């Protein structure tokens, strides 16, 4: 209670007032802690765990997209927020008198903390506040891959030696650090996190736009709290469907172009392989979310459109490889 009183209570001015309040508390010198749900009990015994919070969670893809868009928009609003805005939402005369009547001794500010702690806190806030900007990278992946599959080359010059000496080690190190940071997370869950990064990228771009819109016009875009979100489909799901259709069309055209003698400039397999396999990778990342959107829109069971054994997928890939080898030029 003393911590909240030291900043004047919950801080508003953004859609994510909880994140903004936490940031203000940390800037004031207070520490934050993460409580695991099995903190006071064995992991294998759910009866010994205690609930951290209770509430309504999204029960559909459309509701999840609306929730994530609100979170991302709130993070962007915190970035674009003028320094004087939080004070404009508070009675400053009352606040000054309250501090005089109820003096609170705050911990040392963050500037007086050890360098290691300040650096880790900076990394945490950077990841928590600026993650919507990462969506530009996913959109660029889509655009570059489509260009590769259609034209058989990159839209820009890329020195292979520079890539080998810099980009490849960076990718390996990034993957290794990611696994170290997620050592308690199952591999399958980590893979699903990568899928959601691609799937949420259009939603985060919309959140960035709404945050810019609110900052420039002073008007708040429409939104809803988690409990008020309903399923039934949303316009936020449409970009993923469009992207996966475009990727698949480009993927099919790349195969056609490889075998068509009219395209004499596209006969080298090394022009064909990178774009095609990267396109298959992107389609695989988007497919789980698009599949669930399709199931919910048509009212199908979540068991439909799912190859649980993996047998059908493996056989399709074998059939494709046999066809490719038979038709190789």
C-alpha positions as CSV (number, residue, x, y, z in Angstrom):
1,X,0.0,0.0,0.0
2,X,2.8,2.4,0.8
3,X,4.3,1.8,-2.7
4,X,1.0,2.7,-4.4
5,X,0.5,5.7,-2.1
6,X,4.0,7.0,-3.0
7,X,2.9,7.5,-6.7
8,X,-0.6,8.6,-6.0
9,X,-2.3,5.3,-6.6
10,X,-3.0,3.6,-9.9
11,X,-1.7,5.7,-12.8
12,X,-4.0,6.2,-15.7
13,X,-3.6,7.8,-19.2
14,X,-3.1,4.6,-21.1
15,X,-5.0,1.4,-21.9
16,X,-2.5,-0.6,-19.9
17,X,-2.7,1.2,-16.6
18,X,-1.2,-1.8,-14.8
19,X,2.0,-1.7,-16.8
20,X,2.2,2.1,-16.5
21,X,1.7,1.9,-12.7
22,X,4.4,-0.8,-12.4
23,X,6.8,1.4,-14.4
24,X,6.1,4.4,-12.2
25,X,6.7,2.3,-9.1
26,X,10.1,1.0,-10.4
27,X,11.1,4.5,-11.3
28,X,10.3,5.6,-7.8
29,X,12.7,2.9,-6.5
30,X,10.3,0.1,-5.6
31,X,11.1,-3.4,-6.7
32,X,9.0,-5.9,-8.6
33,X,8.8,-9.7,-8.1
34,X,7.5,-12.6,-10.1
35,X,5.5,-15.2,-8.2
36,X,5.3,-18.6,-9.7
37,X,2.0,-20.4,-9.3
38,X,3.8,-23.3,-7.7
39,X,5.8,-21.1,-5.3
40,X,4.4,-22.7,-2.2
41,X,3.7,-26.2,-3.5
42,X,5.1,-29.0,-5.5
43,X,4.8,-28.6,-9.2
44,X,3.2,-32.0,-9.6
45,X,0.5,-31.3,-6.9
46,X,-2.0,-28.7,-8.2
47,X,-3.8,-28.8,-4.8
48,X,-0.9,-27.1,-3.1
49,X,-0.7,-24.2,-5.6
50,X,-2.4,-20.9,-4.8
51,X,-4.1,-18.7,-7.5
52,X,-2.4,-15.4,-8.2
53,X,-5.4,-13.9,-9.9
54,X,-8.8,-14.8,-11.3
55,X,-10.7,-13.3,-14.1
56,X,-12.0,-13.8,-17.6
57,X,-9.7,-15.0,-20.3
58,X,-10.3,-14.8,-24.1
59,X,-12.1,-17.8,-25.4
60,X,-11.5,-17.3,-29.1
61,X,-8.9,-16.1,-31.6
62,X,-10.8,-12.9,-32.3
63,X,-11.0,-12.1,-28.5
64,X,-7.3,-12.9,-28.1
65,X,-6.4,-10.6,-31.0
66,X,-8.4,-7.8,-29.5
67,X,-6.8,-8.3,-26.1
68,X,-3.3,-8.3,-27.6
69,X,-4.0,-5.3,-29.7
70,X,-5.1,-3.4,-26.5
71,X,-1.9,-4.5,-24.7
72,X,0.3,-3.4,-27.6
73,X,-1.6,-0.1,-28.0
74,X,-1.2,0.6,-24.3
75,X,2.6,-0.1,-24.5
76,X,2.9,2.3,-27.4
77,X,0.8,5.0,-25.6
78,X,3.3,4.8,-22.7
79,X,6.1,5.5,-25.2
80,X,4.3,8.4,-26.8
81,X,2.9,9.9,-23.6
82,X,3.9,13.4,-22.8
83,X,5.6,13.7,-19.4
84,X,2.9,16.1,-18.1
85,X,0.0,13.9,-19.1
86,X,-0.2,11.7,-15.9
87,X,-0.2,14.8,-13.8
88,X,-3.1,16.3,-15.8
89,X,-5.2,13.3,-14.6
90,X,-4.6,14.1,-10.9
91,X,-5.6,16.8,-8.5
92,X,-2.1,18.2,-7.9
93,X,-3.1,20.4,-5.0
94,X,-4.6,17.4,-3.2
95,X,-1.5,15.3,-4.1
96,X,0.9,17.8,-2.7
97,X,-1.0,18.1,0.6
98,X,-1.3,14.3,0.8
99,X,2.5,13.9,0.6
100,X,2.9,16.5,3.4
101,X,0.3,14.8,5.6
102,X,1.5,11.2,4.8
103,X,5.2,11.2,4.2
104,X,6.5,8.0,2.7
105,X,10.1,6.9,2.6
106,X,10.8,5.4,-0.8
107,X,13.7,3.1,-1.6
108,X,16.8,4.4,-3.4
109,X,16.0,5.4,-7.0
110,X,17.0,3.2,-9.9
111,X,20.0,5.4,-10.7
112,X,21.6,4.4,-7.4
113,X,21.3,0.6,-8.1
114,X,24.1,-1.7,-9.2
115,X,24.9,-1.6,-12.9
116,X,23.8,-5.3,-13.4
117,X,20.4,-4.6,-11.9
118,X,19.9,-1.5,-13.9
119,X,20.9,-3.2,-17.1
120,X,18.5,-6.2,-16.5
121,X,15.7,-3.8,-15.7
122,X,16.4,-1.9,-18.8
123,X,16.2,-5.1,-20.9
124,X,12.9,-6.0,-19.2
125,X,11.3,-2.7,-19.9
126,X,12.6,-2.6,-23.4
127,X,11.1,-6.0,-24.2
128,X,7.8,-5.1,-22.4
129,X,7.3,-1.7,-23.9
130,X,8.8,-1.9,-27.4
131,X,7.8,-5.3,-28.6
132,X,5.0,-4.0,-31.0
133,X,7.8,-2.5,-33.1
134,X,9.1,-6.1,-33.8
135,X,6.1,-6.7,-36.0
136,X,7.9,-4.7,-38.8
137,X,10.5,-7.5,-39.0
138,X,7.8,-10.1,-39.6
139,X,6.1,-8.0,-42.3
140,X,9.5,-7.6,-44.0
141,X,10.0,-11.3,-43.9
142,X,6.7,-11.8,-45.7
143,X,7.5,-9.2,-48.4
144,X,11.0,-10.4,-49.0
145,X,10.0,-14.1,-49.2
146,X,7.2,-13.3,-51.8
147,X,9.7,-11.4,-53.9
148,X,12.2,-14.3,-53.7
149,X,9.6,-16.9,-54.8
150,X,8.3,-14.8,-57.7
151,X,11.6,-13.5,-59.0
152,X,14.1,-16.1,-57.8
153,X,16.4,-13.5,-56.1
154,X,16.5,-11.1,-53.2
155,X,15.2,-7.6,-53.7
156,X,18.6,-6.3,-52.4
157,X,22.3,-7.2,-52.7
158,X,23.5,-9.5,-50.0
159,X,27.2,-10.4,-49.6
160,X,27.4,-14.1,-48.8
161,X,30.6,-13.8,-46.9
162,X,29.2,-11.1,-44.7
163,X,26.2,-13.2,-44.0
164,X,28.3,-16.2,-43.1
165,X,30.6,-14.3,-40.8
166,X,28.0,-12.2,-39.0
167,X,24.4,-13.2,-39.5
168,X,24.8,-16.9,-39.1
169,X,26.7,-16.7,-35.7
170,X,24.1,-14.1,-34.6
171,X,21.2,-16.4,-35.4
172,X,22.9,-19.3,-33.6
173,X,23.7,-17.2,-30.5
174,X,20.2,-15.7,-30.5
175,X,18.7,-19.2,-30.5
176,X,21.0,-20.4,-27.8
177,X,20.2,-17.5,-25.5
178,X,16.5,-18.0,-26.2
179,X,16.7,-21.6,-25.0
180,X,18.7,-20.5,-21.9
181,X,16.1,-17.9,-21.1
182,X,13.3,-20.5,-21.6
183,X,15.0,-23.5,-19.9
184,X,11.8,-24.3,-18.0
185,X,9.6,-24.0,-21.1
186,X,8.9,-27.1,-23.2
187,X,10.3,-27.1,-26.7
188,X,6.9,-27.3,-28.2
189,X,5.7,-24.3,-26.2
190,X,8.7,-22.3,-27.3
191,X,7.9,-23.2,-30.9
192,X,4.3,-22.0,-30.4
193,X,5.7,-18.7,-29.1
194,X,7.5,-18.2,-32.5
195,X,4.2,-19.0,-34.3
196,X,2.3,-16.3,-32.3
197,X,5.1,-13.8,-33.1
198,X,4.3,-14.1,-36.8
199,X,0.5,-14.3,-36.2
200,X,0.3,-11.2,-34.0
201,X,2.4,-9.0,-36.2
202,X,-0.5,-7.4,-38.2
203,X,-2.4,-6.8,-34.9
204,X,0.6,-5.0,-33.4
205,X,0.9,-2.8,-36.5
206,X,-2.7,-1.8,-36.1
207,X,-2.0,-1.1,-32.4
208,X,0.9,1.2,-33.4
209,X,-1.4,3.0,-35.8
210,X,-4.1,3.5,-33.1
211,X,-1.5,4.8,-30.6
212,X,-0.3,7.3,-33.2
213,X,-3.9,8.3,-33.9
214,X,-4.6,8.8,-30.2
215,X,-1.4,10.8,-29.7
216,X,-2.0,13.1,-32.7
217,X,-5.8,13.6,-32.4
218,X,-6.2,13.2,-28.7
219,X,-9.1,10.8,-29.4
220,X,-9.1,7.2,-28.1
221,X,-9.6,4.4,-30.6
222,X,-12.3,1.8,-29.9
223,X,-11.3,-1.1,-27.6
224,X,-12.8,-3.5,-25.1
225,X,-11.7,-5.1,-21.8
226,X,-11.0,-8.8,-21.7
227,X,-14.3,-9.7,-20.1
228,X,-16.3,-7.8,-22.8
229,X,-14.6,-9.5,-25.7
230,X,-16.7,-12.0,-27.6
231,X,-15.9,-14.5,-30.4
232,X,-17.5,-14.8,-33.7
233,X,-14.8,-13.5,-36.0
234,X,-13.0,-10.2,-36.2
235,X,-11.5,-8.0,-38.9
236,X,-8.2,-8.5,-37.0
237,X,-8.1,-12.1,-38.2
238,X,-8.3,-11.2,-41.9
239,X,-4.7,-10.1,-42.5
240,X,-3.3,-13.5,-41.5
241,X,-5.7,-15.2,-43.9
242,X,-4.7,-12.9,-46.7
243,X,-1.0,-13.3,-46.0
244,X,-1.1,-17.1,-46.0
245,X,-3.1,-17.2,-49.3
246,X,-0.6,-14.8,-50.9
247,X,2.3,-16.9,-49.6
248,X,0.8,-20.1,-50.9
249,X,0.1,-18.6,-54.3
250,X,3.7,-17.4,-54.6
251,X,4.9,-20.8,-53.4
252,X,2.9,-22.5,-56.2
253,X,4.1,-20.0,-58.7
254,X,7.7,-20.7,-57.7
255,X,7.3,-24.4,-58.4
256,X,5.6,-23.6,-61.8
257,X,8.3,-21.2,-62.7
258,X,11.0,-23.7,-61.9
259,X,9.7,-26.2,-64.4
260,X,8.5,-23.9,-67.1
261,X,11.2,-23.6,-69.8
262,X,10.0,-20.1,-70.7
263,X,11.7,-18.8,-67.5
264,X,15.3,-19.5,-68.5
265,X,16.6,-17.3,-65.8
266,X,15.2,-19.5,-63.1
267,X,16.7,-22.9,-63.8
268,X,19.3,-22.9,-61.0
269,X,18.1,-24.9,-58.0
270,X,19.9,-22.5,-55.6
271,X,17.6,-19.7,-56.8
272,X,14.6,-21.9,-56.1
273,X,15.3,-23.6,-52.8
274,X,15.7,-20.7,-50.4
275,X,12.5,-18.8,-51.2
276,X,10.4,-22.0,-51.5
277,X,11.5,-23.5,-48.2
278,X,11.4,-20.2,-46.4
279,X,7.9,-19.7,-47.8
280,X,6.9,-23.2,-46.5
281,X,8.3,-22.2,-43.1
282,X,6.2,-19.0,-43.0
283,X,3.1,-20.8,-44.0
284,X,3.7,-23.4,-41.2
285,X,4.0,-20.5,-38.7
286,X,0.7,-18.9,-39.7
287,X,-1.3,-22.1,-40.3
288,X,-2.2,-22.9,-36.7
289,X,-3.8,-19.5,-36.0
290,X,-5.5,-19.3,-39.4
291,X,-6.8,-22.8,-38.9
292,X,-8.4,-21.9,-35.6
293,X,-9.9,-18.7,-37.1
294,X,-11.4,-20.8,-39.8
295,X,-12.8,-23.4,-37.4
296,X,-14.4,-20.7,-35.2
297,X,-15.8,-18.8,-38.1
298,X,-17.6,-21.9,-39.5
299,X,-18.4,-23.4,-36.1
300,X,-16.2,-26.5,-36.7
301,X,-14.6,-28.5,-34.0
302,X,-11.0,-27.8,-33.1
303,X,-10.2,-31.4,-34.2
304,X,-10.9,-30.6,-37.8
305,X,-8.1,-29.7,-40.2
306,X,-5.6,-31.3,-37.8
307,X,-3.2,-34.1,-38.6
308,X,-2.6,-35.4,-35.1
309,X,-0.4,-38.3,-36.1
310,X,1.7,-36.3,-38.6
311,X,1.3,-39.3,-41.0
312,X,-0.6,-37.3,-43.7
313,X,1.9,-34.4,-43.6
314,X,4.9,-36.7,-43.9
315,X,3.3,-38.6,-46.8
316,X,2.5,-35.3,-48.6
317,X,6.1,-34.2,-48.3
318,X,7.4,-37.5,-49.6
319,X,5.0,-37.3,-52.5
320,X,6.3,-33.8,-53.3
321,X,9.9,-34.9,-53.1
322,X,9.3,-37.8,-55.5
323,X,7.5,-35.5,-57.9
324,X,10.3,-33.0,-57.7
325,X,13.0,-35.6,-58.3
326,X,11.1,-37.0,-61.3
327,X,10.7,-33.6,-62.9
328,X,14.1,-32.3,-62.1
329,X,15.7,-30.7,-65.1
